[in-house]
């Protein structure tokens, strides 16, 4: 991968420094397809390759937002869980190359097996924002729809993810400890204390991590997500 990255020379001063968009002088990498592990709300991993979804920005894993009542909730974790549920509904995912970023991630336009756009769905459901610097407004209509419907982030108040990172001293969207592991790996670690037997209901569950583990690993887990938004036991998550 380093050889590919070396072929990029930054030529556009009006573009944020974490995305290389200059002239590509070698054949573009082939699309990457496979079952995706979710790193955060805008980053996945397929066959060991980190992939940044092009044109959108989701809250960071450590980021918190205000809900409609002004209560803090883990909006970054909620975005990641929503993406995980969306991708699981139609596998595999295929990502077409756009650029390499400075963290050696493949930046791509990603679609599920049913051709649903990952970026468009995340923005339309309020789990990510259109990032005009990179999308050139491609998802502005979806964002307007989400804001009008007050779904996802738009139910309350939040800080724009790229501004949140700037204020927390991190330019790398995958720099926190939790985002360095796919959700599946986190789930395997949590599994040491959780089991699908006996069956649980939300009042019997003590944490968001526990609820997400049941949702991802147990045949009855879907009943914890009654509104099918990818977030189980929303009083916890």
C-alpha positions as CSV (number, residue, x, y, z in Angstrom):
1,X,0.0,0.0,0.0
2,X,2.9,2.4,0.8
3,X,3.9,2.2,-2.9
4,X,0.5,3.4,-3.9
5,X,0.5,6.2,-1.3
6,X,3.9,7.4,-2.5
7,X,2.4,8.0,-6.0
8,X,0.2,10.7,-4.6
9,X,1.5,14.3,-4.5
10,X,-0.7,16.8,-2.9
11,X,-1.5,19.6,-5.4
12,X,-4.8,21.1,-4.2
13,X,-4.4,23.5,-1.3
14,X,-8.1,24.0,-0.9
15,X,-8.6,20.4,0.2
16,X,-8.3,19.2,3.8
17,X,-4.9,17.6,4.4
18,X,-6.2,14.2,5.4
19,X,-7.3,13.3,1.8
20,X,-4.9,12.9,-1.1
21,X,-6.7,14.0,-4.3
22,X,-3.9,14.7,-6.7
23,X,-3.3,13.1,-10.0
24,X,-3.2,9.3,-9.9
25,X,-0.3,8.0,-12.0
26,X,-0.8,4.3,-11.6
27,X,-3.8,2.0,-12.2
28,X,-6.5,2.5,-9.6
29,X,-6.9,-0.3,-7.1
30,X,-9.7,-2.7,-7.9
31,X,-13.0,-2.4,-5.9
32,X,-12.9,-4.2,-2.6
33,X,-15.8,-6.5,-1.8
34,X,-16.6,-8.7,1.2
35,X,-18.2,-8.8,4.6
36,X,-17.4,-5.6,6.4
37,X,-16.4,-5.1,10.0
38,X,-17.5,-1.7,11.3
39,X,-14.8,0.5,12.9
40,X,-16.9,3.5,13.4
41,X,-19.8,5.3,11.7
42,X,-17.8,6.1,8.6
43,X,-15.0,3.6,8.6
44,X,-15.2,-0.2,7.8
45,X,-12.7,-3.0,7.3
46,X,-12.8,-5.6,4.5
47,X,-10.1,-8.3,4.2
48,X,-7.9,-6.4,6.5
49,X,-8.1,-3.1,4.6
50,X,-9.4,0.0,6.3
51,X,-11.9,1.8,4.2
52,X,-13.1,5.4,4.8
53,X,-16.6,6.0,3.3
54,X,-16.2,8.9,0.9
55,X,-18.1,12.2,1.3
56,X,-19.6,11.8,4.8
57,X,-18.5,12.3,8.4
58,X,-20.0,10.5,11.4
59,X,-19.6,11.2,15.1
60,X,-16.4,9.8,16.7
61,X,-16.7,6.7,18.9
62,X,-15.9,8.9,22.0
63,X,-18.3,11.7,20.9
64,X,-21.4,12.4,22.9
65,X,-24.5,14.4,21.8
66,X,-27.7,15.7,23.4
67,X,-30.9,13.9,22.8
68,X,-34.3,15.7,22.5
69,X,-34.5,16.1,26.3
70,X,-31.0,17.4,26.5
71,X,-29.5,14.2,27.9
72,X,-26.1,13.1,26.8
73,X,-25.9,9.9,24.8
74,X,-23.1,8.1,22.8
75,X,-23.9,9.3,19.4
76,X,-20.7,7.9,17.9
77,X,-21.4,4.5,19.2
78,X,-25.0,4.8,18.0
79,X,-23.8,5.7,14.5
80,X,-21.5,2.7,14.4
81,X,-24.2,0.3,15.5
82,X,-26.6,1.7,12.9
83,X,-24.0,1.2,10.2
84,X,-23.4,-2.4,11.4
85,X,-27.1,-3.2,11.2
86,X,-27.5,-1.6,7.8
87,X,-24.5,-3.6,6.3
88,X,-25.7,-6.9,7.8
89,X,-29.0,-6.6,6.0
90,X,-27.5,-7.2,2.5
91,X,-24.0,-8.6,2.3
92,X,-21.4,-8.3,0.9
93,X,-20.3,-4.6,0.6
94,X,-18.4,-3.4,-2.4
95,X,-16.3,-0.2,-2.2
96,X,-15.0,1.6,-5.3
97,X,-11.7,3.5,-5.0
98,X,-11.7,7.3,-4.8
99,X,-8.3,8.1,-3.1
100,X,-5.9,7.1,-0.3
101,X,-5.9,9.3,2.8
102,X,-2.9,10.1,4.8
103,X,-3.7,7.3,7.3
104,X,-3.3,4.8,4.4
105,X,-7.0,4.1,4.3
106,X,-8.7,3.3,1.1
107,X,-11.3,6.1,0.6
108,X,-14.2,4.7,-1.4
109,X,-17.8,4.8,-2.5
110,X,-19.5,1.8,-0.8
111,X,-22.7,-0.1,-1.6
112,X,-24.4,-3.1,-0.1
113,X,-25.2,-6.1,-2.2
114,X,-28.6,-4.6,-3.0
115,X,-26.7,-1.5,-4.4
116,X,-27.9,0.8,-1.5
117,X,-25.4,3.5,-0.9
118,X,-23.8,3.4,2.5
119,X,-23.1,7.1,2.5
120,X,-26.5,8.1,1.4
121,X,-28.3,5.9,3.9
122,X,-26.2,7.1,6.8
123,X,-26.9,10.7,6.0
124,X,-30.6,10.2,5.3
125,X,-31.1,8.5,8.7
126,X,-29.2,11.1,10.5
127,X,-26.2,9.0,11.6
128,X,-23.6,11.0,9.5
129,X,-23.3,14.4,7.9
130,X,-22.7,15.3,4.3
131,X,-19.1,16.6,4.1
132,X,-19.2,19.2,1.3
133,X,-15.5,19.5,1.1
134,X,-15.3,16.0,-0.2
135,X,-18.9,15.2,-1.4
136,X,-19.4,18.6,-3.2
137,X,-23.0,18.4,-1.8
138,X,-23.8,14.9,-3.1
139,X,-25.7,14.1,0.0
140,X,-27.2,17.5,0.8
141,X,-30.7,16.4,-0.1
142,X,-30.5,13.4,2.2
143,X,-29.2,15.7,5.0
144,X,-32.1,18.1,4.5
145,X,-34.5,15.2,4.7
146,X,-33.0,13.9,7.9
147,X,-33.0,17.3,9.5
148,X,-36.6,18.0,8.6
149,X,-37.6,14.6,10.0
150,X,-35.5,15.1,13.1
151,X,-34.0,11.6,13.0
152,X,-30.6,10.4,14.3
153,X,-28.4,13.3,15.3
154,X,-31.1,15.8,14.4
155,X,-33.3,14.8,17.3
156,X,-31.2,17.0,19.6
157,X,-28.0,19.0,19.6
158,X,-24.6,17.9,18.4
159,X,-21.2,19.2,17.3
160,X,-20.1,18.7,13.7
161,X,-17.7,15.7,13.8
162,X,-14.8,17.4,12.0
163,X,-15.1,20.3,14.5
164,X,-15.3,17.9,17.4
165,X,-12.0,16.3,16.3
166,X,-10.3,19.6,15.9
167,X,-11.4,20.5,19.5
168,X,-10.1,17.2,20.9
169,X,-6.7,17.3,19.3
170,X,-7.2,14.4,16.9
171,X,-7.1,14.6,13.1
172,X,-7.4,10.9,12.7
173,X,-11.0,9.7,12.6
174,X,-9.8,6.3,13.9
175,X,-7.4,7.4,16.6
176,X,-9.3,6.4,19.7
177,X,-8.8,3.0,21.3
178,X,-12.3,1.7,20.6
179,X,-12.2,2.6,16.9
180,X,-9.0,0.5,16.3
181,X,-11.1,-2.6,16.7
182,X,-14.0,-3.9,14.6
183,X,-17.3,-4.3,16.4
184,X,-17.0,-8.1,16.0
185,X,-13.7,-8.1,18.0
186,X,-15.2,-6.0,20.7
187,X,-18.1,-8.4,20.8
188,X,-15.9,-11.4,21.2
189,X,-14.1,-9.8,24.2
190,X,-17.5,-9.0,25.8
191,X,-18.7,-12.5,25.1
192,X,-16.6,-13.7,28.1
193,X,-19.4,-12.5,30.4
194,X,-22.5,-12.6,28.1
195,X,-24.5,-15.6,26.8
196,X,-27.5,-16.0,24.6
197,X,-29.0,-18.2,27.3
198,X,-31.3,-17.3,28.9
199,X,-33.1,-14.9,26.7
200,X,-33.1,-11.3,27.9
201,X,-35.4,-8.3,27.6
202,X,-34.2,-4.7,27.9
203,X,-35.1,-4.2,31.6
204,X,-32.9,-7.2,32.3
205,X,-29.9,-5.7,30.5
206,X,-27.4,-3.5,32.3
207,X,-25.4,-1.7,29.6
208,X,-25.4,-0.6,26.0
209,X,-22.4,-2.9,25.2
210,X,-24.4,-5.9,26.6
211,X,-27.4,-5.0,24.5
212,X,-25.3,-4.6,21.3
213,X,-23.7,-8.0,21.9
214,X,-27.1,-9.7,22.2
215,X,-28.3,-7.9,19.0
216,X,-25.3,-9.1,17.0
217,X,-24.8,-12.6,18.4
218,X,-28.2,-14.0,19.5
219,X,-31.0,-15.3,17.3
220,X,-33.5,-13.4,19.5
221,X,-31.4,-10.2,19.6
222,X,-33.5,-8.4,17.0
223,X,-36.4,-8.2,19.5
224,X,-34.2,-5.7,21.4
225,X,-34.4,-3.3,18.4
226,X,-38.2,-2.8,18.1
227,X,-38.0,0.1,15.7
228,X,-35.3,-1.6,13.5
229,X,-32.9,1.4,13.5
230,X,-29.9,-0.8,14.5
231,X,-29.9,0.5,18.1
232,X,-31.1,-2.0,20.8
233,X,-32.5,-0.9,24.1
234,X,-32.4,2.8,23.3
235,X,-32.9,3.7,27.0
236,X,-29.4,2.3,27.5
237,X,-27.8,3.3,24.1
